[in-house]
Amino acid sequence: MQKSEIIKQMFSKQGFSISDMQAQQFETYFNFLVQENEKYNLTAIIEFEDVVNKHFIDCALAAQYFEGKVLDVGSGAGFPGIVLAILKPELDILLLDSLNKRINFLNALIEKLELKNVRTIHSRIEDLKEKESFDFVTARAVANLSTLSEYLLPFVKVGGKAIIYKGAEFFEEVEKSQSAIKELGCQLEAIEKFALNDMVRAIIILRKINHTPSKFPRSGNQPRKNPL
């Protein structure tokens, strides 16, 4: 059986219906990821079923929430931004990463997958000029929630949302980040929990209700060194 058919079946088991074309794109994604991984140091997960479950399907868990203009911060190997671009071609996605070699990988991948709805930018998030201009912002496996809130929330439009991927140990992070989320102009809207094989995954949804003060995000790695 071809990898694309197996991918389609694996998505179906988790309640997702993808087209033959999307399954083929995910097969191409997997092959290119494994081929280029050693050069770019993209992921420790390289076995076929693990990549499909722990990367592709995991990223797909939140796809239903996104619409409009999306910023993926610290996109790395394209998780979740490239997965979202495959699943929802109507999205307008910007992938941001601070390492140029990862941007080079993403640009080559976008060309290989013939994606028309996604572009990249090589930048630190503190240097991005497009504040409060995205409908949705997202990140996966980047930082703790307090730090991540400062990196993401200044770039969400009022009325927009941040969609943050977390694992089973999310509760303490949410508790510790409440004051930061409020100071940055947001509120916790929902936490959606999913069972993915033997893993518990959480999607944290923050809604922007007020403008973020212009001083955020702070420069000099302050959001990591001294979280709000």
Disulfide bonds with the S-S distance in Angstrom:
none
